Structures are given as C-alpha cells and as structure tokens.
C-alpha cells in the first residue's frame, strides 16, 4: 500500500501560507540504508539522504512537500511516464537522462568492487583483477543485482549485454542490500557488487570477516596482481587512499518535463548555497568508509564544487 505523509515540521514552518494554493513536490524514497533507513515497526525514516532532503525542503517553502515510500522500480517508471515526482541520490546514466533531470552533484559513492565470500574464492578465475564481463559469461557463477539500480556507466553497459542470462538474479524488493548479502552468505549466489548499502548490511549482519572485495578490471584497476594479495578486506578498503576516479556522484532528480525543470532549478539554487557548508559535507560523506573522509576533503573540490562552478 502506498505510504504517504507530509513532514510535520513543514506544516509548522509554513502554516502562515497554508491558505495559499501551492504546487506539490512528491518525493519518492525507499529503504536503502544508510541513505534512507526505514524502521519496519514504526516506519520512521532516518539516514543521511533523509537529512539532506529535509535540508533542501526547508529552503523551498513555495512548494508543499509530500514524501512517498515506493520501490525504486516504481519511482523510475513514474518518471518515464512523465508524472511529476522528485527524489534524492540517483546516479546519472544515459538511459535515465532520457526521462530524468539531474541536479548539481549532491551525493558521493565509492566506485564498485566485487563482493565475494572468502571461502568461495577458489571458484573464481585466478587472474586479478577480475573481469566483470568474464564473470557474467560464466554460467556456473550466480550474480545478484537490483532492478533499476545503477552501478555507473561502465558496469551498466556491460550488464546490459547479459541482463537476460540465467545466471543473473534480479531483486525487486525494497530491502535490496540486506537481501543480497543474505543470499551471498547462504551461498545462493556467488557474487554481488559493493555499494554503501551492502557495506551497511555487512556490518549489521556481522559478516565483515566473511567477505572480501575484489577490484573490477573494467573500472581501470587493470594491473596484474599477485593472487595471494588480490583480494581486499573491508579494513584495507577503508584504509586506502582514494582518487577522484574512485568515486561516483549522485544527484537530486525530477521528472524530465517543464515542471521538473522548474523544480530542479530551485533545488540547484539551494545546493549552490549549501555545497560549501560543513554540515553538507558531513552529511554527504556518511556514505563512504569512515577512514576515507579525511582523504575525501581534498577530493571534494573536483567531485562536487568544480562541477557546480564553486571555488
């Protein structure tokens, strides 16, 4: 059942304008911790994406703001149908740009790695880094992915060629990260891709010592590696220094129509004021490994500020 609510704080802040007819922005969201974390019992929403969304909403009082919980698939389909809706956190792809408008960069995500059980490594090719395309071509290795989730242009383009393979399981549910990790731990699947939701669920399920992350050849980390040192523990990935190309940036998004153009323009006005603030930086970096935040300070200019033409 569609769950929709208007955030109470907005009613309090803008009650003086309640008699004026206002345009409405419906904000879609789904359970994807730590971006949006929806409590199963209370339906309370937390997460850094929810906080960033509220930060923006409070500065756009000319709209009424309704938050609607919905699967990512429905959110994307709504935009494809040209119906008015906005959301936070999407990564940009060519397919999405046909139907979706993107704000200035406002989310940072670490580039993908392969997540594999330590005790299952022997089933994978010995050469490192592993080729994502070669793995998809192997019918004995089962890959689990998430419907309508983007893993960046390179990975998405490779996946598109094999999406109908029988060795691919596509999840449609809201609890995408946890379900994938649970399937991996139960050996119902052999590998998945690392993202911030996967990291969150690995921690929650106390599975840190059971998995390793392996670089993906197609993402540019293509130097030959010693098989003994080719896998990466979570501690190692948290300790390493990253470069700009190790990250993907996400955005606020709205339906690609005249209504969406107006909404995105207004969102961008807010972002131009907020992107240089410490509060925004502290929120946007909650989606990366904790030990990489100091390193990310030096990269923030190239990832976020320069695309926004900010000093």
Secondary structure, 3 states (H helix, E strand, C coil): CCEEEECHHHHHHCHHHCCCCCEEEEEEECCECCCEEECCCCCCEECHHHHHHHHHHCCCCCEEEEEEECCHHHHHHHHHCCCCCEEEEEECCHHHHCCEEEEEEEEEEECCCEEEEHHHHHHCCCCCCECHHHHHHCCCCCEEEECCCCCCHHHHHHHHCCCCCCCEEEECCCCHHHHHHHHHHCCCCCEEECCHHHHHHHHHCCCHHHEEEECEHHHCCCCCCCHHHCEECHHHHHHCCCCHHHEEEEEEEEECCHHHHHHHHHHHHHHHHHCCCHHHHHHHHHHCCHHHHHHHHHHHHHHHHCCCCCC
